Amino acid sequence: MRLSERLRSADSIRWLDIHGELSAFFAGLDVEVGAEGSISYSLAAARHSLLAGNVNEGFRHYYTRYKGGKHVSKSANRWSEQRTLQLFSPERDASLASSLLPLACVQLEASRAMNLIALGRCDLALPIAPTSLTWFFEHEYIVDAVQLAGPLLSMLITTGRLQMAQDLLRELEASTATDDDEVLHAAGQSF
């Protein structure tokens, strides 16, 4: 039996405490080294927060620190990011969905879809991306919708789903046409 299995089965409090301490350690490194540091610190802090049972802290490390522009010029290993995103999965822990706001859940699913597209796993991304995109449009999170639409549109064209791509283009144009933000309006028209 592996040490992790023994800790998890023998004393779940200890398991949670260890991951909580690891999360704090990696979060401290992430803050200490700033934008020049390793992006793996943000992902490690997120993973250990999730394994400690702190979903909101994990989301903060992943979405705010990692995805929030801190590491725009660098990108983590896509597989490492995918492993982190899998820890947010409701299939792994049913309480996760109820722990986060609906927007956070959809943002995570959109991130998972974009990451799967980047990994060339279009078959897995296809059911997730349109669902997230629809939610963003319905709730008027147009910036999030446009961010997801770019990779999704490329994937749809590459995989020969041209009708879906055309439908997405029409939806983008309609959703951004009346927006006061000139950048969003231009983005919606530039596809």
N, C-alpha and C positions, 0 to 999 in steps of 0.2 A: 504494500500500500504506500502510495506517495505521501510525502509530508503534507502537501496541500489537502489531500483527501482526509488524512488523519485530523488535521486542524479543523477542517470544515465539519467533520462528523463528530469529533470529540467535544468541541467547544466553539459553537458558532459565534459567541461573543468575542472570543480571542481572534477568530478569523476576521470578523468585522473590524476589530481594533487594529490589527496588523495592516489591513488595507487602508484604513483611515490614516494611519501614520505614514504609510507609503505615499498616499495621495498628498498629504501635507508636505512631505519631503520633496516630491516632484513639483508641486505648485510653488514651493519656495525657490527651487532652482529656476523655474520658469520666470518668476518675478525678478530674481537676482540677476540673471543674465540678459533679460529683456529680449528685444527683437533680434539681437545678434546670436542668441542661444539656439539650442537645438529644439526643433519643433516637437521632437519626441517627448519633451518634458510635459507639454500641454496634453498630449494624447495619453501619456502614462498617468498623469494626475487625473484625467477623466476616467480612465479604465479603473484605477484603484478606488476612486470615489464611488463608482458604480458597484464594484465588488464589495465595498464597505456598506452598501445599501443606501447611499446618499445620491439619489437620482438628480436632484436639482443642482447639487454641487458638480456632479459629472457633466451635466448640461452646460453649466457655466464655464467649466474648463474647456469643453469641446467647442461649444458654439460661440461663446464670447471671446475666449482667449485664442483658440486655434483658428476658427472660421472667421472671427471678427476682424480680420485684417492685420493682426499682429504679425503673421507670417506670410504676407501676401507674396513676397518675392521668393519664398521657399515653399516647397511642397513636400509633405511627408511621403513616405512609401505608401502607395495607395492601399496595399494589403494591410498595413498597420492601421491605417485609418478605417478600413473596412472592419477589422477586428474590434476596434473601438465602437463603431456604429452597431455591430451585432450585439454588443452588451446592452444597448438600449432596447433591444427587441422585446416586445410583449410576450413572444413565445418563450423567451428565457425567463422572464419574470412578469407575471400577470399584473402585478401592482404598479409597474412602470407607467403604463398609460394613465392611470389615475393620479400619479404623482406629478405629472407635468401639465402645464396649460395646453389646450388644444393646438395653439400656434406652435409651441415648442415641439409637440409630437409631429406635426406636419413638416416643420423645418428639418427635423431629424430624418424623416422619411425622404424628403427632397434631397438632402445631403447624401443619403444612402443611394438614392437613384443616380445622382450625378457621379458618385464614386463608382458605382457599378458600370455606368456608361464609359467612364475613363478606363476601367479595367477590361472593357470589351465584353462585358456580361449583359448585353442588351436584352437577352431573354429574361433575366431576372429584374432588370430595370423597368421594362415596359409596363408591367402591372402597377408599379409604384409611382412612376413619374406622372402619368396623366391624372391619377387620383389626387396627388399633391397639388398639381397645377390647377385642377378644378377647384379645390378648396381655396387656394390663394385668390383666384378670380372671384369666387363667390363672396369671400370676406374682404375683398378689395385690398389685398396685400400685393399690389402690382409690382413693386420692386422685386419681391421674392419670386413672383411669377415669371418676370422677365429673366431673372438669373437662372431659373430652371429651364426656361424655354430654349435658350441657346443650345445647350448640350442635347436637349431632347429633340429639337428640330434637326440637328446634325445626325443624330442617331436614326431618326425616322427616315430621312433621305437616304442615308447609307444602307439601311436595311430594306429599302424599297417600299416603305409604307408611305407612299406619296400622297394618298388621299388624307391620311391623318396629318401629314405635314402641312398640306394646304388648309385643312380645318384649323390647325394651330395658328398658322399665319393670319387667317381671318380673325380669329379670336384675339390675337395680340393687337392687331390693328384697331379693332373695335374697342378693346379695353384701354388702350393708351391714347386714343384719338382725342378724348375730351380732357385728358390730364393736363393740369396747369404746369406740371414739371416738364420743361422743355427737353431735358435729357431723357426722361421716360418716354415722352412722345416720340422723340427721334429714335430711341431704341426700338419701340414698337413698329415704327415705320421702316427701319433699316433691315429687317429680316427679309 
